[in-house]
Amino acid sequence: MKSLITNIRLQFNELHQPELVLVLSLSPQQAQEGVGKLKEILSKGKCLQAEIKQHRKRRSLDANSYAWVLMSKIADALNTSKDEIYIEMLKRYGQREPQLLSVIAEGVPAIMRATNNHCTEVGQSELNGKIFVHLAILIGSSQYDSKQMATLIDGIVSECKELGIETMTPQELEGLKQTWGKSTNK
């Protein structure tokens, strides 16, 4: 059961165990059905796990479509593939996993193949006479929230302008960003 939480409070039961009460943005029927399914799992002796985190509005498909249109134009201008441009844009303007992956140099091609080139070299080091390459894993744009997607689009637009590729006007672009819910991400 997934739902936005509109309020939260802590209370204690008669055994002084903490209970978390969540106000959900569901109809009473949806909530009862969801809780019923959860209670059924508990009745079978199984445990439940919950994760509560800040809600972030996802970017729209329009933003994704626009990014791919621009990357295709860049690919045409540079006589390369749009997938290569996509990886380059992720490297320049995208998001990375916070952890680095250190791989012996000979293993880098295998990691690149396994990740569809969704990683970039950020350094090297030597240990016991062996060279290790430090890789940052790139996060695909499908995982971006609205703010992250807006940053990526701004970078792609900048690249287009350098190549003389026509893009939306700043006003049109700002209007599109508004539809991504950029102002709702806190």
N, C-alpha and C positions, 0 to 999 in steps of 0.2 A: 504494500500500500504506500503510494507516494502522495504527498500533499504539502502545500505551503503551510507554514506555521505562522499564525498571526499573533499568538501570545503564548507565554510559558510561565509556569509557577512550580515551586517546589513545596511539597507537603510531606508529612510523615504519617505512617499508619500506626495502628495500635501496638505494633512490635518495634516502633521507632525506626522503621526502615524508610529510607527516602523514596518518595514517589514523585515522578515528574509528570505534570499534567500539561498537555499540549492542546492549544485551540487550533483546530485544523480548518483549512478552507475546503471542506467537503460538505455535501448535503448530509443530513442525519441518516438517510438510507445508505449512502456510500460509506459513511463511517461505521455504521452497524455491520454492514457486509464485510468490510475490511477487518474490523475487530473480531468478527466471527471466524474468519479464516485464520487469523493469528491465534485465537484461543484453541482452534482445532489442532494446530501444530503443537501448542503447549500441552494439550491433553494427551498427546502421543509420547510425552516425555522428552520432547526435543526443546532446545533453547532457541530464542530469537536474538538477533543482533540488530541494533539500530545505529544509524549514523545521522547526526544532525549537523548541518553546516550552513553557512550563509548562502542564500539563494542568489544565483547570478543568471540574468536573462541571457539566453543563448543568442548568437547572431542569427540573422534571418537568412533564408536561402537566397534572397536577392543579393545580399552581400557576397555570398559564396559565388553566385553566378557572375557577378560583376568582376570579382577577383579573377576568375578563370577567363573571362573575355579579355581583360587587360593582359593577363599572362600569355594568352594566345597571340595577341598583337605583338608583344615583346618577342616571343619566340619567332614569329614570322620576320620581324625586323632583324633579328640576330641570326636567322637561319639555323635555328636549333629546335629542340622539342619543348612543348609546354611543360612537360614533367621536369625537365632540367631547370627551366625557369622557376617552376614552383619550389623546387629544393633550394635554389639560390635565394629566392625571396624569403623562404623560411629561415635560412641562415642569416640573412641581413636584418629582417624585420620581425621574425617570428619568436615563438616561445621555446624554451629548452627545459628539459627535466633538470632539477637542481643537482642531481648526482652525476658525476662523470664516470665514464667507463674507461678503464686502462687496459689496453690490449697489447700483447706482443706484436710488433710491427707486421710480422707475416700474417697475423690473423685479421688485419684491418679489412682486406677485400671480402672476407667471409662475413664480417659484421655489416659491411656496407650492403652486401647482397641480402642478408637476413632482415635488414631494416628498410629495404627499398631506398637506400641512400638517405634515410632520415637521421643522419648524424653528421657531425662536422668535427674536424680535428681542431683542438684548442691548445695543444702542447705536446711535448715529448719529454721523456726522461730516460736515463740509463740506470740499470740495476744489474749487477753481476755480469757486465759485458753485454747485456741484451737491451735493445731499444724498445721502449714501451710508448705507445701512442695514446694520448688522452682524448677521448671522444665525448662530445656533448650530444645527447639524443634530442633530436628535434621533435617537437609536438606538432602533429598534423593540425591544420586549420579547422578541421571538423570538430576539434575539441575546444576551440576558442570561445570565450564569452564575447559579448558585444564590444567591450573596450579593447580586447586583444585583437579582434578582427578589424576594428577601426584603425589600429596601429599598422597592421599588415597592409590594409588598403592604402593608407597614406603613403607607405613606403613604395608600394607598387605604382601608385599615381606619380610619385616623384621620379621613379625610373622611366615611366612613360614620357614624362615631360622632357627629361634629358635626351630621349630618343626622338622627340618631336611627334609622339603618338598622341592623338586627340583623346581626351578624357572628359568626364563630366565637368561642368563649370564648378567653381568652388561652392556656389549656392546650391546646385543640384547635389553635389557630394555631401554638403552639410545636411540637406534634407534627407538624403538616404541614410546618413548616420543617425539622424533623429529616429528613424524607423527601426534602427537596431536596438533602441532602448538604452543608448549610451548613458543617458542621464539617470537611469534607474539603477545602474551598477554603483553600489556604494562600497 
